[in-house]
Amino acid sequence: MASASIRFKFRIGALHGIWLAMWAVPQLALAQQAAPPGTQGAAQVNSASSDSDNSLEEIVIIAERRKENLQDAPITVTAVSAATLKSAGVTGTTELANAVSGLTMPQSQGTPLPHIRGVGNTAIGTGIENSVALYVDGVYHGSASFSALTFNNIAQLEVAKGPQGTLFGRNATGGLIQVITLDPQPGFSGSVDLGYGNFNTSTEEMYVTGGSNRAAGDFAFQSSQQLTGWGTNVYNGEQVNKQALDLSARSKWLFNPAEGTAIRVIFDYAENNSTIGALRNYGNTHNIYYPLGFANLATFDIDANQQPYRNKKGGGLSAQLDQEVGFASLVNTLAYRQDSIRNGFDVDTGPQPILAVLTQSADTQFTEELQLLSPTGSSWKWTTGLYYYHATNGNVPGNTYFGGPAVNPKTNITMSSNNSIETTDSLAGYGQVTKEVLPKTDLTVGLRYTYEQRGVDSESTGLIKNVTPVTPTIINASGTSNIPTWRVALDHKFTDDVMAYISDSRGFKSGGYNLSNGDAAYSPEKLAAYETGLKTEFLARRLTLNSSLFYYDYKNIQVSRFVNGAALIYNGAAATSYGLDLDVTAAVMTGLTVRAGIELIRDYFNTFPNADHFLTCPGGSTSVCSLSAKGNQLPQTPTATGTINVDYRRPLAHDDGALNFNLNAVINSSYYFAPDNELRQPGYGLLNGSILWTSAHDGYSVRLWGKNLTDKIYALSVNQSPGATAVSYAAPRTYGITVGKKF
């Protein structure tokens, strides 16, 4: 109770501090400064229907590093406004699949592992980066464990499908998630939202902005605290599946010292203490450590002698210069980020002290990107740039504790410890140009060349029978990669409302070292993508229908395996996938907008002779063996996914404001958790909804919301290993009320 009171007082104090700080921002406002030529503040989404003509408004994106109409971009992109995200119940990256078809978002111990068209990671580990790149305000976030963002000042979010290796480089094999936050505005304005939901969950959000045309700043703050968990650890009676604290703060400052010059400086910090996704035994069945099985636990309960915990802290600083230089626009972005994570969980998933992992990890990264962009209106639309990435990722340390049947009788090691640092230096040069080559026909050609060096410096040791130190094993290793990626696309405008394109793109995901188990190296994976698409508008821009067909040749796939609770990566697979994406937005009538998306995919391993298998091994279900996975489906890849979002706005009589009704549905067909295709998640559907009242004049609002209204139970992740198979489950039905005020 004392710690909860301290956290509550901290949050209230922080809110008061925000008010005082922002009142000090200059309030000599005139008019809103036009967005400068760089990527920040350049995108805009407003797909709600217009009350005047009931047509859909233009959607402007920056997925190709320049402002362009979504309907003119020869790539598959889903762009979503902040209002649409909120109405669909999407409050952070972990819920993005509610708004984007073809995107699945499994999680491992609270870390999102995005998959697009079957491309993505299935586990987390120190130094392992996601296959779908995350950019926030033009800055790449390399730490997968710190990609669970909570949204509270979003201008727009874009999800680009397919490899983005030319313009965004490494680790964008599956695609790109790009978050654009609000720019500070002159004057003084803001909003406050307070909410309460089931499981004793409270939320506080605030956004304030102010200043002048020359200098403006903002501050965004959000905090939530869940006091009651979804489940209990029956071993000790403590609650689990509880997010005790989720806090984030962000401040952006915009300076315009001269005509054609803009400088943005951004600070951000986040902290998260959670046991969401607590691991438990899959299906209450036996494993190698518990041959008699487990008690029949409730879905969200666990029975573990090691109480799970996960504490994250981190943040960063970035600065961006946008400068007009006559023949081009220059954009230079520098950023530094760091985070630390403490994590503990029970590997054997049972009540005996058999196998537990306690880790501490730390990540740092520095990036600089220098771009030149063609001027607006140029007949040659081009982008060129240099990109540098430096990162360190390490266990400081990572400890594994063995007891009972987990102790190897030949070594009698009861504790192993790994201190390791992986260093990455990556340098790339790139360019892309688009030019009209025939009437209404554009050719796009892009090329990127990446040089990357990775090294590892580690020391592994341990204890024999908790007393005698093990002779340390010291490893120093390094390796380099030189990889070209490219994109060629041809698009043709048949009319102002109909555009078709065809493209050939390449992408790669970096290799690395398995820091927690012998530091074995794994190689980069590569993807060749072929796509053709059609973008159309009908009925005087009341209906948009965008579709694409894709074919993937996926090689040297990085696949996850689990050994003593550690996630490891190994190569050795090739796969083919092909499918269809379809997105529809319709202004049905004044105030009623419907957005829907569907993706169908066929995927299979062409060859994978050494895939880990468990249930089908000759030695029985408690062993592991290498068998062929040829013909099997890729992990976390539903054959069909779909989303639908219905938004209806109705003004109230007597100028009493308006009501917004929203219904969001998500459908997933069944999928497998691993290449062995032994364990499968059955198909499921989710239903989310909200009712929002906004006042006509004084800025007040009240929102009733619910997520997973049908209380569907489904797995976030299933980790098979030689000893035990662990599962974590997604949230049950949640609901609440949020009261807000804009000023």
N, C-alpha and C positions, 0 to 999 in steps of 0.2 A: 504493500500500500504506500509506503514511503517513497519508493522509486517512482510509482505511478504519479504521485503528487508532485514530485520534482519535475517529471517530464511535462506534466500539465502546466505547472508554473512557468517552465521554460518556454513553452509554446505561447502562452499568453504574453509573457514578457517580450518574446520575439515579435509578436503582432504589434505591441505598443511601440517597439523600437522601429518597426517598419514605418508606422505612421509618422513618427518624429523625424526620421531620416528623409522621408519623401517630401515632407512639408518644406524642407530646406532646399529642394530642387528649384531652380529658377522658374518662375511662372510668367515669363514675359512672352506668352504665346501669341503667335499670329495665325499662320496656317500650317497645315501638315506639310513637312518637307517631302518632296517627291523621292521615291526610292532610287538610290544610286545604281550604277550598272552592275555591281557584283551580285553574287548569288543570294546574299542576305536581303530580306525584305523585298525580293523580286517576285515571289510567287503569290498567287491569289486564287482562292477557290470560293465561288459562290454559286452553287448549283441549285439553290432554292429557286422556285419559280417566282417570276416577277408578278406583282399584283396588277400591273398595267396591261400586260399583254400575255401573261401566263407562259412566257417562254423561258428557257433555261439560259442563265447568264454564262458568259465566257469563263472557262477555266484556264488559268495561266500556270504553267509548270516550269521547273528549272532542272528537270531530269537530265537534260543534255548540256548542262552548265550555262544555259542562256534562257532568257524568257521567251516562251513560245506558247501558242495555243495548244492545249492538249490534243485537239483534233488534227493538228498539223504535225505532230511528233511521230516519226516512224518507229515507235517502240511501244510496248505494252506497259502502260502506267495506270495505276489507280491513285487518284488524288482526292483527298478527303479534308474537308474543312474542320475547324475546331468544333463548330456547332454540330456537325454531323457525327463526329466522334463522340461527343457528349450524349447526344440523343440515342446513339447505338449502345451506350453503356461502356464505351472504350475509355478508360481512364489512364491507360499506360500501354507500354509495348507488349506486355503479356496478354493483352486482350485484342490485339490488332486483327486476329483472324475473324473477329465478329464483323469487320468492315471490308475485308479483302478476300475474295474467293481465290482458291489456289494457294493461300498462305495457311500453313499450320504452325502452331506455336506450342510444341511440347516444352516441358520444363524439367530441369534437373536441379533439385534443391534450391528452387526459387530463381534459377537463371533461365531466361528464355532461350530456346534453341530454334530459331526460325527456319522453316523449310519452304521453299518455293519451287513448285514443279518437281518435287522429289529430291531437291538438292539442299543439304543442310547437315549439321552435326546432330549426333544422338547422345552426346555426353559432354560434360565439362571437365576441365582439368587445367592446371597451371600452364599458361602459355598457349593453350588451345584457343584459336580464334574462330568465330562463326563463319559460315560459308555465305551468309547474307550480310553484307556490310551495313553498319549503322553509322550515319552521318547526322550530326546535330549542328545546325548553323555552320555548315561547311567544314566541320571537324570530324575526322574519323575517330570512332571509339573502338579501340582494339581489344579492350578487356571484355570478354564475353560475360564474365561473372558480374560486371557492373553495367549491363545493358538493359536492366529492368527499370526503365524510366517511368516516372509518373508525370502525366501531362497536366500542366496548370497555366500555361501562357502560350499555347500553340496557335500559330497563324495558319499553318497547313502541314499536312503530312502526305508524302508521296511514297508509293511502293512500286518500284520498277522491276519487272519480271525478266528473267534471263540474265546472262553474264554481262556485267558492266565493266569489263576489264580495260577498255580503252580510256574512258574518262575518269573512272574511279579506281582502277587498278586491282591490286591484290585483294583476295578474300571477298570479291563480289561475284563469285561463281554462280550462286543461285539468284542473286539480284541485289537490290538496294532498298533500304529503308532510310528515308531522308526526312528529318524533322526540322521545320523552320519555325522559330519562335517569333513572337511579336516584336516589332521595332518600337522603341520609345517614341512617344508622341509629344508635341508641344502642348502647353497648357497644363492642366492637372485633371486627371481622371483615374478611375480604377474600379475595382469590384472586390466584394467580400462574400464568401460563401461558407456557411456552417452547416454540417450535416450530422445525422445520427442514423445508424442502421442496426440490424440484428447482430448478434454476437457481441453486443456492447461496443460497437465501433463508432468512434467519433472522428470527424474530419474538419479541418480548417484550411481555407484557401484565401489568399489575398493577392491582388495584383494592383500596383499603383505605378503611374507614369506621369512625368511632367518635365517642363523645361521650355526651351525656346527653339527657334529654327537653327541656331548655332550649336546648342548643346542641350541634350535631353537624356534622361535616364529612366530606368524602371527597376522595379523589384518584384519578383514573383516568389511566393512562399506557399508551401503546402505541407500539411502534417496530418497523419492519421494514426489512431491507436486502437487496436482490437484487444479488448480485455478478456474475452472469452474465446477459447479455441474451438475448432470443429471437433476435436477429439481429445482423448486422454491417453497418457502413457500408464497403462494399468500396473506396470512394475512399481512406479513410485507415486502414482496419483496426480502427477503434474500434467498440465494441459499441453497439447501439441496442436499443430496446424493453426498457429496463431501468429499474426503479425503485430508484435508488441509496439513497434514504432516504425513508421515510414515517413521520413522527413526530407524535404529538398528545398533549396533556395537558389534563385538565379537572379542576377542583376546584369542588365545590358546598358551600355552608355554609347550614345551616338553623337559624334562631333562632326560639324561641317565648317571647317575653318576657312575654306575658300570655295569659289565656284568650281565644281568638278572634282572636289575632294571630300571623301567621307571616311571616317575612322570609327570602327566599332570595337569596343572592349567589353568582354563578357566574363563574369565570374559565376561559378556554380559549385554547389556542395550538396551532398546527399548522404543520408545515414539510414540504415535499415537493420532492424533486429527482428528475426523471424524464424519460425519453425514450419512455415507453409511448405507443403510437399514432403512432410516427414515420411521417411522410408519405413515400410513394414513388409512382412513376408507376403509373397504373392499367393493368394488363394488359400491361406492357412494350411498349406500342404507341407509335407516333410522336406527337409533339405539335409545336406551332408552332416550338419552339426546337430540337427534335431530329427533323428530318424523316426520318432513317433509323432511328428507333426506339432501343430500349435493349437492353442485354445481358439475357439471360434470368436474372433474379435469383431467388433463393429467396424464399419468401413473406414472411419477416420481415426480409429484407435491404433496404438502400437503397444508392444510389450518388450521393452528394450532396457537393459541395465544402463546403457549409455544414453542419457537424455540428449536429444538432438539440439543443436543451436547453430545459428548462422548470424554473424555480426559483420556488417559492411560499412565502411566509411570511405569517402573519396570525393574528388572534385577536380576542378581545373580552371585554367585561365586561357583566354584566347584574345587575339587582337587581329583585326582585319583592316587593311587599307584598300580603298577603292579610289583609283585616280584616273581621270581622263588624260590621255597623252596624245590626243589628236587623231592619230591613225588607228588607235585601239584604246581599250580600257584595260588598265592594269589592276590586278587583284592580288594582294599578298596576304596570306593567312598564316599566322604562327599560333601554336597552341601547346600547352603543357598540361598533362593530366597525371594523377596518381590515385591509387586506391589501396586499401588493405582489407583483408577478409580473414575472419576466424570462423572455423567450421568444425563441427563435431557430429559424428553419426555412428550408429551401430551397424556393422557390416553383416553380422550373422543374423540380424533382425530378431533376436530372441533375448530372454532374460538372463542368460548366463554370460559371464565375462570371457567371451571366446575371441571375438575379433572386433576391434573398434579403431576408428581413424579420427585423429585430432590434427587439424592442419592450421597453419598460419601462412598466408601468402601475401605478396606485395607486388604491385605493378606500377610502372611509370612509363610514360611515353612523351616524346617530343615530335611535333610535326611542323613542317613548313611547306607551303604550296604557293608557287608563283605562277600566275596565269596572265595571258594576254588574250583578250576577247575582241572579236571584230566589232566595229561600231554599229549601232542600231541603223537598220536600213541598208546595210551593205549588201551588194549582190553576191559577194562571197561571205558566207557565214562560217567563221572559223574560230577555233579555240586551240591554244597551245599552252603547255605548261611544264614545269619541273616540280617534282614532289619528293620530299625526304621524310623518312619515318625511322625513328629510333625508339626502341622499347626494351625494357628489362622486365622479366617475369620470374618470380622465384618462390620457392618454399622456404620459409624462415622460422621454424622448419615444418616438415610434414612428418608426423609420427604415426605408426601403426602398432597396435598392442595386440599380442596373441595370448590365448589361454586355452586350456583344455585340449580338445581335438585339433585346434588350429596350430598348435605348437609342433614344429617338425622335430621328430625324435632324433634325427641325425645331427641337428644343429642346436636344438634347445633354445632358439632365439625367442624371447618373449616381447622384445620391443625393437623395432627398426626405425631409424631416423634418417631423413634425407634433407640436407641443406643444398640447394641448387639455385643457380641463376642462369636463365637463358637470355641472351642478348640478340637483338635483331636490328640490323641496319639495312634499310631498303631505299634505293634511289631509282627514280623513274623519270623518263621524259616522254611526252605524249603530244599528239596533235590530231585534230579532226576538222575536216572542212566539208561544207555542203554548198553545192553550186547547181544552178539550173542548167542542165545539159540539153534539154529539149523543151519545147513549150509545155509548161506546167509539170515538168518532170525534173526532180532533183536527185543528184547523186551525192551520197555521203561516204567519205572514206576517212578512216581513222586508224592510227597506229600508236602503240605504246611499247616501250622497251623497259623492262624492270631488271635491275641487278639487286640481288639480295644476299646478305651474308648472315648466317645464324651461328651462334656458338653457345656452348654450355660449359659451365664450371660447377662441379658438384662434389659433395662428400657424403657418402652413405656409411652409417655405422649402426650400432645397436647394442643390446644387452643380452647376455646369455643367462637365463634363469633370474632375470632382473638384477644381476650383480656384476657379472664379468663383461667388460666392454669388448665389443667386436672390433677386430682390426679394420680401420676405415678403408673404404674403397674410394679413390679419387679419380675423377674423370674430367679431362679437358678435351673438347672436340669442337670442330667447326666445319661448316660446309657452305657452298655458294650455289646460287641459281641465277641463270640468265634466261629470261623468258619473254618472248614477244607475244603481244595480244593485239587483236585488230577487230575492226568492224567495217563492213561494206554494206550499204543499204541503197536501194533505189525506190523512190516513191513518186506517184503520179496522181495529180488532182483531176479527176474526171469532170467534176463540177466543184462549185464552192463548198458543197456539202458532202462530197464523196471523195475519199482519198484511199489509195491502196499502196502497200509497200511490201518489199521483200528484203531480207537481210541475212547476213552471215557474220556471226560474232564469236569471239573467243574470250575465255576467262580462265584464271587459275587461282587455286588456293595454296597458300604457302605451306612448305614443309616445316619440320621442327623436331623437337626431342621430347621423349616421354620422361619428364623430370622425376616422376615418382616411382619409376621402376627401371633402374639400370640405364636410364638416359638413352635408350635406343632411338635411333633416328627414323623418321618417316618422311616420305618424298612428297612433293607437290602433286595435287590432283589437277586435271585439266578438263575443260568442257568446250566442245564445239556445238554451237547452237545455230539452227537454221529456222527462220520464221517468215511467215507471210501474214499480212493483216489487212483489215478493212476498217476504216473509220467513217461513220456516216451520221448525218443529222437529217431529220425529217420534220414535217408538219410545222414549218416556220420556227425551227429550233425548239420545239416542244418535246422532241424525242431524239436521244442519241443512242446509237447501237454500234459498239466497237467489238470486233472479233479478231482472233488470231489463231493460226495453226503453227505448231512448233515441233521440231525434231531435234533431239539431243543425242550426241555421241559423247559419253562420259567415261573418262579413263583414269586409271590409277587412283580409284576412289579411296579416300581416307575413311576407314571404318573403325568404330569404337569397340573396345572390349574392356572387361572389368576384371581386375586381378587384385585380391585382398582389399577391395573397396576403392581402388584407384582406377580412374578412367585412362585407358591407353589407346593409342592410335596405331593402326597397321594398314598397309596398302595391299593391293593384289587383286583388285576388282575392276571390271569394265561393265558398263550398262548402256542400254538404249531406252529412251523414253520419247513418247510423242503424244500430242493431245491438242485440245481446243480450249481457248479462253473466250468468254462472252460476257460483256458488261453492257447493261442497259440502264439509262436514266430517263424518266418520263415525267413531264409536268402534266399530270392527268387533268387537273382542273385548278382553279385559283386556290392556292393554299395547300394543295395535295401533290407531293412529290414522291415518286417510287424509284428506288435504286436497287438493282439486282445484278448478281454476278454468278457465273457458274464456270467450273473448270472440270474437264474430263481428261484423264491421263491413263495411258497404258505404259507400264514400265517393267523392265526385267533385267537381271544380270545376264550379260552375254557369257561371261566367264568369271568364276570365283572359286578356284579349286581348294583354297585353304580357309574357308569360312568357319568360324567357331559354331559348333552345334552342341546341344546339351541333351534334350529329351530324346533325340533319335540316335544317340551314341550307342555303339555295341555294349559299352560298359554300364549302361543304365543312366538314369536321369540325374545322378549326382556327379557325373564326370563331364569332361569337356573333350571334344575331339575335332579334328579338321576334316570337313567334308565339303563336297561341291554345293554351291548355292546357285548354280546355273539355272536360269528360268524363274528364279524366285523374284518377288517384288522387292523394291527398295524400301528401307525402313521409313516409317512415318509418312507414307505416301498414299492417301486415299484415292481410289479410282475416280471418285466424284466428290466435289465440294461445292457448296453454294451458300450465298448470303442474299438476304432481302431486307431492305430497310424502307419502311413506310412512314412518312412524316406528314402530318396534317396540322395546319395552323388555322384556327378559327377565331376571328375577332369577336369580342363580347359586346353585347348591346350597351348603350349608354356610355360608350367610351370607357369601359371598365377594364381595358387591357385585352389580352388574348390568351387562348389555350393552345398548347402544342401537344399533340398526341403522337407518340412514336412507338413503333413495333419493329423489333429486329429479330430475325430468325437466322440460324446457322445450321447447315446440314453437312455432315461428313459420312461418307461410306466407311466401311471397315478398312483397317490397315494393320500391318505387322510392326512389331517393335524392333526387330533385328533381321539381318540378312538370312538367318536360318528359317524364318517364317514359321517358327514353332508356336509363338504366342501372338494372339491377335486381339485388337480392340474392335468389338462389334460397332457397326454404324450407329450414329446417334444424332439427335437434333437438339439445339438449344434455343430458348425463347427468352428475349429480354424486352423490357418495355418501360416507358416513362410517360408521365403527364406533367406538363410544365405550365404554370400560370405566370405571366409577366404583366406587371401593371402598365398602364398607358403613359404615365407621366413621371412617377417618382423613382423608377428604377428597381422596385422590389420584385422578387420572384420566389416562387415556391415550386419545388420539383419533387414528385413522388416517383421512385424508381424501383425496379426489380431486375435481378439478373438470374439466369438459369431458373426461370419461373416454374418449370416442370420438375425441378430437383433431380436432374439427370446425373447419375454417377458414372464417371469415366476416368480412365487413367491419364495422368500427365506424362508419366514415364514408367517403363518397366526395364530393369537392368538385370540381365542374366549373367551369372558368373558360376565358376565351378562349385562354390560352396552354397550360395543361396541366391534366390531370385527376389529382388526387391521391387516394390511398386509404391508410387505416390499418386494421390488422387486430386482431381481438380475440385474447386470450391463447390459446395452445395448451394441451395437457393439462398440468395441474399437480397435484402430489400431495405429501403430507408427513405428518409426525407432530407432535402437540402433546401435551406433558405438563403437567399442571396440579395445583395444590394449593389447596384451600379451607381457610380457618382462621377 
